[in-house]
Amino acid sequence: MKYTPKYVYNVREYRSIREMLETNCAEFAGKTAFLFRESGISLQISYERLLRDVRSLATYLCSLGLEGKHIAVTGKNSYYWAVTYLATVCGVGVIVPLDKDLSEKEIDFILEHSETDAVMISPELSEKFEGCADGRKKLYMNDILTYLHEGEELIKNGNRSYAEHKVDPYGMSAILYTSGTTGVAKGVMLSQNNIVSDIEHILRCVKVCPEDRSISVLPLHHTYECTIGFIAMLYCGASIAFNDSLKTLKKDLAEYKPTIFVSVPMILERFHKLVKDKYNKIKGGNGILALQKTAAKITNLEIRKKIFSAVGEAFGGKLRLILCGAAPLDPAINKDYELFGIKVYIGYGLTETSPVCLMHSDFYRNSDDNGYPMAGTYAKIVDPNSEGVGELAVKGPNVMLGYYKNPEETDRVLHDGWFLTGDLALQDAEKGTFKIVGRAKSMIVTPSGKKVFPEELEMRLCESPLVEECMVFATDDNGKPVITASVYPNEEEVMKRLIKKGYSENIAEESSEEYEKETKALLTALITEVNDEVPVYKIIKRLIVRKDEFEKTTTKKIKRNAEGNLK
């Protein structure tokens, strides 16, 4: 079914990132494109300066014989990471963004598989790259001012490599290696048209203006942040502020005062917990919070902002919307943000869809679903069961070209332009909205043939303050799957409850055996509560209490197949 909204915004159409960048850098020449701190000094970069730097770096890279080649970029989010990306796709060749947390072995695998010729390295990774990427040209962001100067001199002396470089909007322009929760990383091939068409469709549904400012927190190598938090902001003539780290996020929000926050559930959950903790510290705080929520339910957005002005100030005081994706957000937390006066738009997508394909909009948002396909895209449920649950397939100009050097896997997931997402979804028969219910690979099939979606049980468990994070999966019992919950407990909440039972606040140190026994008892009681609320075939029968956090992807999703997460 294709969803055609009753209203959409008019959006300027581009075919490539280069066309978008050059048009907007001329139109918004004197306007700020990027804000960041360097050596403790706050800096601003204009659109005019951005285009000059992109042209200079592209010219320098071409002078090294890299035109038409594959160039990797890695490191923490920075202006020079952004310039490297733009210079490569607009004036050199193919960009290969690398996760900065990859091991040396993983780096070498991706560089070899992607046939990368050069890599631009952030300062903090210099030491790591001493032991890898051999045989490839290594460029360092520490020296990028020199590269820019040399490129600028080349242009002054008549070098026209950038001006004469031809971009094929529909050819491969980026290879992005998935860091998903299951399976081996694959190289997703995207064209510039894939990316700009995805942005165009997003902006038809969500109004973003040149006056807007986003704060870049999520890693830029990830398609979600790269497309929405970076390129989409330039598409609108908006500005982008770089967050130094999660430790400085509160300070950066206060300094940069973003109007748009591109986030993942984990960050929103942390802010939500901070709000609850503040009320818990006030005498009668929970009662005050309940009264404020009740009042907010019968008022409009502007009054809600006044009722919960402290929450708004925590985000810098000007935040008007949050774009949340990469993992499911607890509907209860979503609803609370709405009561706080902050609109939360849930998006769904994959690297293979550039990445967004379903999303909420200025015209529709609901905490209990993932919204509609964007204007210009299609979605359908393949092979639905008796409950209407089946694999989600999507089609549109944002769907990838395929997997790099992997035609078998490409043929498996692409059929007549339809991309099989591997995610299970349900479509509302009346509204036409879609709801993601789980991953096909993580689904548990019981001996009776019933299907259990671990994500549903995980969400129920995580509603309890006892649970910091958890994963539900099947363990084997003589060939039969046993629904198992592995839980990393919230130690603060556990201690609070044990102290109420009369234990010393030092119980964990005084008697680790007793502490572990009581922790398991609390979690067992919680699982019993959850089991009482679900059908018999969904009952959790085994509990594992973890002592360490789960291994996660860079967007903070638990890796379901990681060996250490299954113990």
matplotlib code that plots the C-alpha trace (Angstrom):
import matplotlib.pyplot as plt

x = [0.0, 1.2, 0.3, -0.4, -0.7, -3.5, -0.9, 2.9, 5.4, 6.9, 10.6, 13.3, 14.3, 18.0, 19.5, 22.8, 24.5, 26.9, 24.0, 22.4, 25.6, 26.6, 23.1, 22.7, 26.2, 25.5, 22.1, 23.1, 26.7, 27.1, 25.0, 26.5, 26.7, 28.7, 29.4, 32.0, 34.8, 38.5, 41.1, 38.5, 37.6, 34.1, 34.1, 31.5, 31.9, 29.8, 28.3, 30.7, 33.7, 32.3, 32.1, 35.6, 37.0, 35.2, 36.6, 40.1, 40.2, 38.7, 41.4, 44.2, 42.9, 42.7, 46.3, 47.3, 45.9, 42.7, 40.1, 37.5, 38.9, 37.4, 38.3, 37.5, 36.9, 37.0, 36.9, 34.7, 32.2, 33.9, 33.8, 36.7, 35.0, 32.1, 34.4, 36.1, 32.7, 31.5, 34.8, 34.9, 31.3, 31.2, 34.6, 36.7, 35.0, 33.3, 33.2, 33.5, 32.6, 34.2, 33.0, 35.8, 35.3, 36.2, 39.2, 42.3, 41.3, 37.8, 39.3, 41.6, 38.7, 36.5, 39.3, 40.2, 36.6, 35.7, 38.9, 39.7, 42.8, 43.1, 41.8, 41.3, 42.0, 40.9, 43.7, 42.5, 42.8, 46.4, 47.9, 45.4, 46.2, 49.9, 49.0, 46.5, 45.6, 49.1, 49.5, 46.9, 47.5, 47.0, 45.8, 45.5, 43.0, 45.8, 47.2, 44.0, 44.7, 47.8, 45.8, 43.3, 46.0, 47.7, 44.3, 43.5, 46.9, 46.3, 43.0, 44.6, 47.2, 44.6, 43.8, 40.2, 39.8, 36.9, 35.1, 35.5, 34.6, 31.3, 29.0, 26.7, 23.6, 22.6, 25.9, 27.6, 28.8, 29.0, 29.7, 28.3, 29.1, 26.2, 26.8, 23.5, 22.4, 22.6, 24.8, 28.1, 28.6, 27.7, 28.7, 25.6, 26.0, 24.1, 23.9, 23.7, 20.1, 19.3, 20.3, 18.8, 15.5, 15.2, 15.9, 13.3, 10.7, 11.4, 11.2, 7.8, 6.6, 8.6, 9.1, 12.8, 13.9, 17.1, 16.6, 16.8, 19.8, 20.5, 23.1, 25.1, 25.4, 25.1, 28.2, 28.3, 29.4, 25.9, 23.5, 20.8, 22.9, 24.7, 21.5, 19.2, 21.5, 24.1, 23.1, 19.4, 20.3, 22.5, 19.7, 17.6, 20.2, 20.1, 23.1, 24.8, 26.5, 28.9, 28.5, 32.0, 30.8, 27.8, 29.6, 29.4, 25.9, 24.2, 26.7, 26.6, 22.7, 22.9, 25.5, 24.2, 20.4, 19.3, 15.8, 16.1, 17.6, 18.3, 18.4, 18.2, 15.9, 18.8, 19.5, 15.9, 15.5, 18.4, 16.9, 13.6, 15.2, 16.9, 13.5, 12.0, 15.0, 14.7, 11.0, 11.9, 14.3, 11.5, 9.2, 5.9, 7.6, 5.8, 2.5, 3.6, 4.7, 1.3, -0.6, 1.5, 0.9, -2.8, -2.9, -0.7, -3.2, -5.9, -3.8, -2.0, 1.7, 2.7, 1.1, 2.8, 6.1, 5.4, 4.3, 7.5, 9.8, 12.7, 12.6, 12.8, 15.7, 17.6, 17.5, 18.8, 15.4, 14.6, 14.0, 10.9, 11.1, 13.1, 13.6, 14.1, 15.1, 17.5, 15.6, 12.1, 11.2, 9.0, 5.5, 5.1, 8.3, 7.2, 3.9, 5.7, 7.8, 4.6, 3.3, 6.6, 5.7, 8.3, 7.2, 8.8, 8.8, 9.5, 11.3, 12.1, 14.5, 17.8, 21.1, 19.7, 16.9, 19.2, 17.8, 14.2, 11.2, 8.4, 8.0, 5.8, 5.2, 3.9, 0.5, 0.5, 2.3, 1.4, 3.5, 2.1, 3.2, 5.9, 3.7, 3.2, 5.6, 7.0, 5.4, 7.0, 7.7, 5.7, 5.4, 3.7, 3.5, 4.8, 3.3, 1.2, 0.2, -3.3, -2.6, -1.5, 2.2, 4.7, 7.9, 8.0, 9.0, 9.6, 10.1, 11.2, 14.1, 15.8, 16.3, 20.0, 21.8, 22.8, 25.5, 29.1, 30.6, 27.8, 25.3, 23.8, 22.7, 21.5, 19.3, 18.0, 16.6, 15.8, 12.9, 11.4, 12.6, 11.1, 13.5, 12.8, 13.8, 14.0, 11.7, 8.3, 5.5, 1.8, -0.4, -3.4, -6.4, -8.2, -5.4, -2.8, 0.0, 2.7, 4.1, 7.4, 7.0, 10.4, 13.3, 12.5, 15.9, 15.2, 11.7, 11.2, 9.0, 7.6, 7.1, 3.4, 4.2, 3.4, 5.6, 7.1, 8.7, 11.4, 11.1, 7.6, 8.8, 11.9, 9.8, 7.6, 10.6, 12.3, 9.2, 10.5, 13.1, 14.8, 16.0, 18.8, 18.7, 17.7, 17.6, 15.1, 16.1, 15.7, 18.1, 18.1, 16.6, 16.9, 16.1, 13.3, 13.5, 13.2, 12.3, 15.1, 15.6, 19.1, 18.8, 21.4, 19.9, 19.7, 22.0, 20.7, 17.1, 18.1, 20.0, 17.0, 14.7, 17.2, 17.7, 13.9, 14.1, 16.6, 19.9, 23.0, 23.8, 27.1, 25.5, 27.1, 30.6, 29.8, 28.1, 28.2, 26.5, 23.5, 23.3, 23.2, 20.6, 18.3, 18.8, 17.8, 14.7, 13.6, 14.1, 12.3, 9.3, 9.3, 9.4, 6.4, 4.5, 5.3, 4.3, 1.0, 0.2, 1.1, -0.3, 1.1, 3.3, 5.1, 6.0, 9.7, 11.0, 14.7, 16.5, 20.1, 21.3, 24.2, 27.0, 28.1, 26.3, 25.5, 27.8, 26.1, 26.3, 27.4, 23.7, 23.4, 21.4, 22.2, 24.0, 21.8, 24.4, 27.4, 28.7, 29.1, 25.5, 24.1, 25.6]
y = [0.0, 3.5, 6.1, 9.5, 12.2, 14.7, 17.4, 17.5, 20.4, 21.7, 20.7, 21.7, 18.6, 17.6, 14.6, 14.6, 15.7, 17.8, 19.7, 20.3, 21.4, 23.9, 25.4, 25.8, 27.1, 29.9, 30.7, 30.5, 31.7, 33.8, 31.6, 29.3, 25.6, 24.1, 24.9, 23.1, 23.5, 23.1, 23.3, 24.8, 27.6, 27.8, 28.1, 28.6, 27.7, 29.4, 27.7, 29.7, 28.4, 24.9, 24.8, 26.3, 23.6, 20.8, 22.0, 22.4, 19.0, 17.3, 18.9, 17.8, 14.2, 14.1, 15.4, 12.3, 10.1, 9.3, 10.4, 7.7, 5.7, 4.5, 6.7, 5.7, 8.2, 7.3, 9.0, 11.0, 13.4, 16.6, 19.3, 17.7, 14.3, 16.0, 17.9, 14.6, 12.9, 15.8, 16.3, 12.6, 12.2, 15.6, 15.7, 12.5, 9.1, 6.7, 7.3, 4.4, 5.6, 3.4, 2.8, 4.3, 1.4, -1.3, -3.5, -3.5, -6.9, -5.6, -2.4, -4.4, -6.7, -3.8, -1.9, -5.0, -5.9, -2.3, -2.0, 1.2, 3.1, 5.8, 6.5, 9.8, 9.2, 11.3, 12.2, 9.9, 6.9, 7.5, 4.9, 2.2, 2.7, 2.2, -1.5, -1.7, -0.3, -1.2, -0.7, 2.1, 5.9, 7.2, 10.8, 12.5, 15.1, 16.6, 17.7, 18.6, 22.4, 21.7, 19.6, 22.4, 25.0, 22.8, 22.2, 25.9, 26.6, 24.0, 25.7, 29.1, 27.7, 26.4, 22.9, 22.1, 18.5, 19.4, 21.6, 18.9, 16.0, 14.4, 12.9, 10.1, 10.6, 7.0, 5.3, 4.0, 6.9, 5.3, 1.9, 1.6, -1.4, -2.5, -2.9, -4.7, -6.9, -10.1, -11.5, -10.5, -6.9, -6.3, -3.4, -1.4, 0.5, 3.8, 6.4, 10.1, 10.0, 7.3, 9.7, 12.9, 11.3, 9.9, 13.4, 14.9, 12.5, 13.2, 16.9, 16.6, 15.2, 17.2, 20.9, 21.9, 25.5, 27.4, 28.8, 25.3, 23.8, 20.2, 18.8, 15.8, 13.2, 9.8, 8.6, 10.0, 6.7, 5.5, 6.2, 7.5, 10.3, 10.9, 11.3, 13.0, 14.8, 15.9, 16.0, 16.7, 19.8, 21.1, 20.3, 22.8, 25.5, 24.7, 24.5, 21.6, 21.7, 18.9, 17.3, 16.5, 13.4, 12.1, 13.4, 16.9, 16.6, 18.7, 21.5, 21.3, 21.5, 24.6, 26.2, 25.3, 25.4, 23.0, 23.1, 19.5, 16.5, 13.3, 10.6, 6.9, 5.5, 5.0, 8.7, 9.6, 6.9, 8.4, 11.9, 10.5, 8.8, 12.0, 13.7, 11.0, 11.0, 14.8, 14.4, 11.4, 13.7, 16.2, 15.5, 14.5, 14.7, 11.7, 13.3, 16.6, 14.8, 13.0, 16.2, 18.0, 15.1, 15.2, 19.0, 18.5, 16.0, 18.6, 21.4, 22.3, 22.0, 25.5, 25.2, 21.8, 23.5, 26.0, 23.3, 21.3, 24.2, 22.6, 19.7, 22.0, 23.9, 20.7, 20.4, 23.9, 25.8, 25.9, 22.2, 21.8, 18.2, 14.9, 12.5, 9.1, 5.9, 2.9, 1.0, 0.8, 3.5, 2.5, 4.0, 5.2, 7.2, 8.6, 9.7, 11.4, 13.5, 14.6, 15.7, 17.5, 19.6, 18.0, 16.3, 13.0, 11.6, 7.9, 6.8, 3.3, 2.2, 0.5, 1.3, -0.4, 2.3, 5.3, 4.9, 6.1, 4.4, 4.7, 7.6, 10.0, 13.4, 16.9, 15.5, 12.2, 10.7, 7.9, 6.3, 2.9, 2.6, 3.5, 5.7, 5.6, 5.1, 8.4, 10.2, 8.6, 5.2, 2.0, -0.7, -4.0, -7.1, -10.3, -13.6, -12.4, -15.0, -15.4, -12.3, -10.2, -10.3, -10.8, -9.5, -5.8, -5.0, -1.5, 0.1, 3.5, 5.6, 5.4, 1.6, 0.6, -0.4, -3.7, -5.3, -4.7, -7.8, -9.9, -10.6, -13.7, -11.7, -8.8, -11.2, -12.7, -9.3, -7.4, -8.5, -6.3, -3.2, -4.4, -4.7, -7.4, -5.8, -8.9, -7.1, -8.4, -5.9, -5.5, -3.0, -1.4, -2.3, 1.0, 3.6, 1.9, 2.6, 0.0, -1.3, -3.2, -6.1, -7.8, -9.2, -12.3, -13.8, -13.3, -14.7, -17.8, -20.6, -22.8, -26.6, -25.9, -23.6, -20.4, -17.4, -15.3, -11.9, -11.3, -7.5, -7.6, -9.4, -7.2, -4.1, -5.5, -6.3, -2.9, -1.2, -2.2, 0.1, -3.2, -3.7, -1.7, -3.7, -7.2, -9.6, -12.5, -15.4, -19.2, -21.6, -25.3, -28.1, -31.4, -30.0, -27.8, -24.0, -22.5, -18.8, -17.2, -13.8, -12.4, -9.4, -6.8, -5.4, -1.7, -1.9, 1.3, 0.1, -3.4, -1.7, 0.5, -2.5, -4.5, -1.7, -1.5, -5.2, -4.4, -5.2, -3.0, -0.6, -2.5, -5.9, -6.3, -6.1, -7.8, -10.8, -11.0, -14.4, -13.1, -10.0, -12.2, -14.5, -11.5, -9.9, -13.1, -13.3, -9.8, -10.5, -13.9, -12.1, -9.6, -12.4, -14.0, -10.7, -10.5, -14.2, -13.5, -10.9, -13.0, -16.2, -19.5, -20.0, -16.7, -17.5, -16.9, -20.1, -19.3, -16.4, -15.3, -12.5, -10.6, -8.9, -6.8, -4.7, -6.3, -5.8, -3.3, -1.6, 2.0, 3.0, 1.2, -1.8, -5.1, -7.5, -10.6, -13.0, -11.8, -14.8, -13.0, -11.8, -15.4, -16.4]
z = [0.0, -0.8, 1.7, 0.2, 2.9, 2.6, 2.9, 2.2, 2.2, -1.1, -1.1, -3.6, -5.5, -6.1, -7.9, -6.1, -2.9, -5.1, -6.7, -3.3, -1.7, -4.4, -4.6, -0.9, -0.2, -2.7, -1.3, 2.4, 1.8, 5.0, 7.2, 9.8, 8.6, 11.5, 15.2, 17.2, 19.8, 18.9, 21.6, 23.9, 21.4, 20.0, 16.2, 13.4, 9.8, 7.1, 4.1, 1.9, 3.8, 3.8, 0.0, -0.3, 2.0, 0.1, -3.2, -1.8, -0.1, -3.2, -5.4, -3.0, -2.9, -6.7, -6.9, -5.0, -7.8, -5.9, -8.4, -8.9, -6.0, -2.7, 0.3, 3.9, 6.8, 10.5, 13.8, 16.2, 14.7, 13.5, 10.9, 9.1, 9.1, 7.3, 4.9, 4.0, 3.3, 1.1, -0.7, -1.6, -2.9, -4.6, -6.2, -5.9, -5.8, -3.3, 0.4, 2.9, 6.5, 9.2, 12.7, 14.9, 17.4, 15.0, 15.9, 13.7, 12.2, 11.3, 9.8, 7.6, 6.5, 5.5, 3.7, 1.8, 1.0, -0.1, -2.2, -0.4, -1.6, 1.2, 4.6, 6.5, 10.2, 13.2, 15.7, 18.4, 16.1, 14.9, 17.2, 16.2, 12.5, 13.1, 13.1, 10.2, 6.8, 5.4, 1.7, 1.7, 1.7, 5.3, 5.7, 9.0, 10.2, 12.2, 8.9, 7.1, 7.2, 5.2, 2.7, 2.4, 1.8, -0.9, -2.6, -2.6, -4.1, -6.8, -7.7, -7.9, -10.2, -12.6, -11.3, -12.5, -11.2, -8.9, -11.6, -14.2, -11.9, -13.1, -10.5, -11.5, -9.3, -9.7, -9.5, -6.3, -4.2, -0.7, 0.7, 4.3, 6.4, 8.5, 12.2, 12.8, 15.7, 13.7, 10.9, 9.3, 8.2, 4.6, 2.3, 1.4, -1.9, -2.0, -4.7, -4.1, -5.5, -2.9, -0.2, -1.5, -2.4, 1.2, 2.5, 0.1, 1.3, 4.9, 4.4, 2.7, 6.0, 8.6, 8.3, 8.8, 8.1, 7.7, 11.2, 12.7, 14.4, 15.1, 17.5, 16.2, 18.9, 17.1, 15.2, 11.7, 10.1, 10.8, 8.0, 10.4, 11.7, 8.4, 6.4, 8.9, 11.3, 8.7, 5.0, 5.6, 7.7, 4.9, 2.5, 4.4, 5.0, 8.7, 11.1, 12.8, 16.2, 17.2, 20.6, 22.1, 24.0, 25.9, 29.1, 27.8, 26.2, 29.0, 28.5, 24.7, 24.7, 26.9, 24.6, 21.2, 22.0, 19.2, 17.8, 16.5, 18.2, 16.3, 18.9, 19.7, 22.5, 24.9, 25.1, 25.5, 28.2, 30.1, 30.0, 31.1, 34.0, 35.1, 35.1, 37.3, 39.6, 40.2, 41.2, 43.4, 45.4, 46.1, 49.1, 47.4, 44.1, 42.5, 43.4, 41.9, 38.7, 38.4, 38.9, 36.2, 33.8, 34.4, 33.7, 30.6, 29.1, 28.8, 27.4, 24.2, 23.4, 24.4, 27.8, 28.3, 27.7, 30.4, 32.9, 32.2, 31.5, 33.4, 31.0, 28.0, 29.6, 30.0, 26.2, 25.8, 25.9, 22.1, 21.3, 19.2, 18.0, 18.4, 15.6, 17.1, 15.4, 15.2, 17.8, 19.4, 21.9, 24.9, 24.1, 27.7, 27.5, 24.1, 25.7, 28.6, 26.2, 24.5, 27.9, 28.5, 25.4, 23.1, 19.9, 19.2, 15.7, 15.4, 12.2, 11.0, 8.4, 7.6, 6.0, 2.9, 2.7, 3.1, 5.9, 6.6, 5.0, 7.7, 9.9, 11.9, 10.5, 11.2, 10.2, 12.2, 15.1, 17.5, 20.2, 19.4, 15.8, 13.3, 11.1, 7.3, 4.4, 3.4, 0.4, -2.6, -1.0, -0.8, 1.9, 2.1, 4.4, 2.8, 3.7, 6.7, 9.2, 10.7, 13.0, 10.0, 10.9, 8.1, 6.7, 5.8, 2.2, 0.9, -2.5, -3.5, -4.9, -1.5, -1.7, -2.1, -5.3, -3.6, -1.5, -2.6, -4.2, -2.8, -5.6, -3.9, -0.8, -3.1, -5.0, -1.8, -0.5, -3.7, -5.9, -8.6, -6.7, -3.4, -0.5, 2.1, 5.4, 7.6, 10.1, 11.0, 10.9, 11.2, 9.3, 10.8, 8.5, 9.0, 9.2, 7.1, 9.6, 10.2, 13.4, 13.6, 16.0, 15.8, 13.7, 11.6, 12.7, 16.4, 16.4, 18.5, 17.2, 19.9, 19.5, 18.9, 16.0, 17.9, 17.2, 20.0, 19.4, 22.0, 21.6, 23.2, 26.3, 26.5, 26.5, 29.3, 31.4, 30.8, 32.2, 35.6, 37.3, 38.3, 34.7, 33.2, 30.0, 28.9, 26.0, 25.4, 23.3, 23.0, 24.7, 23.9, 26.1, 24.5, 21.1, 22.3, 22.5, 26.0, 26.3, 28.3, 29.7, 30.3, 32.5, 33.5, 36.7, 37.8, 40.9, 42.3, 42.3, 43.6, 46.5, 47.3, 47.6, 49.6, 52.1, 52.6, 53.5, 56.2, 54.4, 54.9, 52.1, 51.9, 51.3, 47.9, 49.5, 52.8, 51.2, 47.4, 47.6, 49.6, 47.3, 44.1, 45.7, 46.6, 43.2, 41.4, 43.7, 42.8, 39.1, 39.3, 40.9, 38.1, 35.5, 37.3, 37.0, 33.2, 32.7, 34.4, 31.6, 28.6, 26.9, 28.1, 25.0, 25.7, 29.2, 30.2, 31.7, 32.3, 33.9, 33.5, 35.7, 34.0, 35.9, 32.9, 30.2, 26.9, 23.9, 21.6, 18.2, 18.0, 18.0, 21.3, 20.1, 21.8, 19.5, 19.5, 18.1, 20.1, 22.0, 25.2, 25.1, 25.0, 28.3]

ax = plt.figure().add_subplot(projection="3d")
ax.plot(x, y, z, "-o")
ax.set_aspect("equal")
plt.show()
